[in-house]
Amino acid sequence: MFKRLLPVLAACLLTACAGTAKAAPDTLDAIAVDFVKLTLEAGVREDGYVDAYYGPPEWQEAAKAAPREQAKLRADARALSARLAALPLSRDPLVQRRRAFMAGQLKAADTRLSMALGEKFKFADEAEGLFGVRPQLKPLSAYDPVLARIEALVPGDGPLSERVDAFLNRYVIPADKLEPVMRAGIAECRKRTAAHIAMPASEQFTLEFVTGKSWSAYNWYKGNATSLIQINTDLPTRISWAIDLGCHEGYPGHHALNMLLEQKLAKGRGWVEFTVYPLYSPQSLIAEGTANYGIDLAFPLAEKLTFERDVLFPLAGLDPATAERQVVLDAAREDLAGARLTIAQLYLDGEIDRETAIGLAQKYQLTSRARAEQSISFTENYRSYVINYGLGQDMAQAYVEAAAPDQDGRWKAFERLISEPTQPADLLKR
């Protein structure tokens, strides 16, 4: 009888144990894995949502095979946010930043999925939900004094935008010289970055020229310290872009940022959330802002003039004697960067129509109609993403330059921004 009862008793004990056993505690690593898988599935549902991925290929294959519906993805993103909020606080400051970074990424996923499901947001609300900062926009009239200053640089008759555009068209790189000029610019950007930031010996990029895009250039990070940099040639490429694009897309911009995040966080710490880059997330404000500020960090104005005049102008077959006026004008036009955000807000919130937006872009971005149309097309495609350039640059610059008065110190602060789990709120801390 006793022997016959043993299996019954064993089963009862197992059942009792199962009923009282505690589930394994949740972890940040577990939430990170679920976040990556959710992001990959959202990328299947929306083309362009995932900007880069270099994690386990089987996760990507699984996402393509059976992606959740967007409503389910949004519900699961909110569940992940709740799990994240329930975790005990860590005493490690870097882990605290990792957790805050993840919270921002999940808020952005919730916002973008809500947009895909038909929810409408005002420009500022959308920007805050996606990119972690609420833009404070100036009225366009605030940029009129900048236009007045630029009038003095390009005197003459006719609309200022036409005069500026005609002047800058003198500095178009001939098509047969475009690749060597761009490669020379990127090489100098790399040289200046490598003097301050250590990079893997295996790092490299492929350069391609494309057409039919609403953007001027794009970095597609492939993992293992490798990028594809594409340059759009729909419109003539001006000489200043050799440095601007070389820094922004390459060094110390997107290529350097993604490379360091992969090296130090994804591989160095095993933080899998850094193997995926959702485009519509606070990560983009850091990426675009530091990439824009990286131009000025690598090339202070006098050094930019010297390199363009002595190296790039002769390589492009342009007259080096005219380089200074072009560089000074480009620098002055940077003070108009915020106008692009205001125009985007007015257009996306329905306060102006497309034709008005194009006209305002011509006036306040001092560009041709064709370039203004490309700018508005970008806004139509990427919406509030435009804040990441001007506002992101201003925030990155303020943070880095408050951190140190000298160039070496600023490079160190810059490297921290692009190699740690940085979110926009970090840029507001001093």
Helices and strands as residue ranges (DSSP letters): H 2-20, H 28-45, E 50-53, H 57-65, H 70-86, H 93-116, H 123-131, G 140-143, H 144-153, H 160-168, G 169-171, G 175-177, H 178-194, E 204-210, E 217-223, E 226-232, H 241-245, I 246-250, H 254-261, I 262-267, G 272-275, E 276-278, H 282-298, H 301-307, I 308-312, H 313-316, G 320-322, H 323-333, G 334-336, H 337-348, H 354-365, H 369-382, G 383-386, H 387-403, H 407-419, H 424-427
